């Protein structure tokens, strides 16, 4: 753990000077709030803000109210680093985010050096928590957990030809590479390994290669809209290969982009938090506001819950002491269920499974856990 006694002393003085009647704890929400991935940033913001509202309505924590302060990193690494330095300058000691692993990896180094506690609801790169940083946590699983589930499913499809594709992002390629390595260890060789730039929308050549390879299964490491458009193009070219994607496909954007073609598509995803008993009241709150708390909304809500409970248990808003409390193995009841953390900052009970997109109520496309895996 890195000592920052001067900074923590300043933090304590500022907190002591706050008027009890107006005391506020600022929590940064760092995410892409504009640009092509704003849908995910909005999910994080909705979750964090609703959690703060609900906690404040119950009296706050240690006499303090939570204030969510949004910062738009636009999904851009340089902007994410700029925001991290800005939080240092503005003396904000808690952050929910970032959304992307690449930004989280860079920003968390800055946060660690200035005793800022970070909880990411969505960044899944294993290296985020493998570096021995004391102040980084997540409410999601890790890429190597969901890629293991994907590889196991693919390996069980005996005799099927498998294509492995990705969108040239660090997230997408790392997942694709891990699945490929796991299949290779099982003695399974893919018939096609290829990438395409995110958002390119030029799928003709790639679809032609899928057809030429006669693939029966396509593993997709990458984002939702690209997956939907790729699948739509595949079906237009009479390619019947089934697609298995990542947790990013648990999004209405995937269904909008792929339309009817997404029916039958598979993805790795944790148990749907919207269906948990613990989340029922919060889900009703969102839906009363015409918001579907999909994908990462409840992960962000849970991040604020963990922070609030750890601060209360620690009896302080000192980030280092709160981090020790989270690392202690203490259980935190949240909308995601009861979370506990290991020494790295990972949740101890990840629960990835294979899900399938299908027709549901009133013929609407929705996803549910695959019955046989």
C-alpha positions, 0 to 999 in steps of 0.5 A, a space after each residue: 500500500 502506498 502512503 500519502 499522508 499529506 494528501 490524506 491529512 488534507 482530506 481529513 481537514 476538508 471533511 472536518 470543515 464541512 458543515 454537517 447540515 450540508 456535508 457532501 461526499 463527491 463521487 465521480 462517475 467516469 464513463 463515455 457520456 457522449 459518442 458512439 458508446 454513450 449508451 453504456 455511459 448512460 447506464 453507468 450514470 443511471 445506476 450510480 445516480 439512482 443508488 445515491 438518491 436511494 442512499 441519501 433518502 435513507 439519511 446518507 452515510 455517516 451523516 453525509 450525502 452522496 453527490 454523483 459528479 459525471 465526467 465524460 471520457 468519451 471512451 477515449 484513452 487520452 480523455 480518460 487520463 485527463 479526467 483522472 488528473 482532474 479528479 486529483 486536482 479537484 480532490 475527489 477521492 472516489 470514482 465509479 468507472 471507467 467503462 473501458 478496460 484500457 482507460 481503467 488500466 491507465 487511470 487506476 495507476 493515477 488514482 492509486 498514486 493519489 489515494 483515490 478509490 475506484 470501483 469499475 462496473 464494467 472493465 473486465 481485463 484481468 490485469 486491472 486487478 492483477 497489478 497489486 493495486 490496493 484501491 481498485 475494485 469491480 462489480 463485474 467479472 473478468 474476461 478470463 472467466 467469461 472466455 473460459 465459459 465460451 471455450 467450454 461451450 464451443 469445445 462441446 460442439 463436437 465436429 463443428 467448424 469454429 471461426 474466431 472474430 474480433 473488432 480490433 479493440 483490446 477488449 475484443 481481441 483479448 477475449 478472442 485470443 483467450 478463447 482461441 488458446 483454450 480451444 487449442 489446448 483442447 485440440 481444436 483448431 479454428 477455421 478462421 481467425 480475423 479482425 475488423 475495425 470497430 464501427 467499420 460497417 464494411 462486413 462484405 469481405 469478412 462475411 465472404 471469408 466466413 462462408 469460404 471457411 464453411 464455419 458452423 460457429 462464429 465466436 465474436 469478441 467485440 461490441 454490440 452494434 458491430 455484432 448485430 450488423 455482422 450477423 444481419 449481413 451473414 443471414 443476408 448471405 444465407 450463412 446459418 452459422 450460430 454466433 456466440 459473443 461476449 457480455 456486450 451483446 446483452 444490449 438492446 443496441 445489439 437487437 436494434 442493429 441485427 433485427 430478426 437476425 439476432 434470434 438464436 445468437 448466444 452470449 456469455 453473461 452473468 445471471 441477469 441482475 434484473 431478475 434477482 429478488 434483491 433488485 426488484 424494488 430498484 428495477 421498479 424504480 427505473 421502470 417507473 421512469 421508463 428506464 430499462 436497467 440493462 447490462 451495466 446499470 445495476 453493476 454501477 448501482 451496486 458499486 455505490 452500495 459497496 462504497 456506502 456499506 464499506 464507509 459505514 463499516 469503516 466509520 470513515 471516508 478515508 479511501 485507504 481504510 475503506 479499501 481495507 474494509 472491502 478487501 477484508 472479505 466482508 459481505 456486501 448485500 447489493 442488487 447483484 446479490 451478496 458480494 465479497 472481494 478477494 485480495 485483488 479486488 475481484 468479486 469472489 462469486 462470478 457467475 457467467 453462463 451462456 445466454 440465447 436471444 429469442 422471441 419472448 412476450 409479444 414476440 419481442 426479442 429478449 435474452 435468457 439463459 440457455 437451458 442446456 450447456 
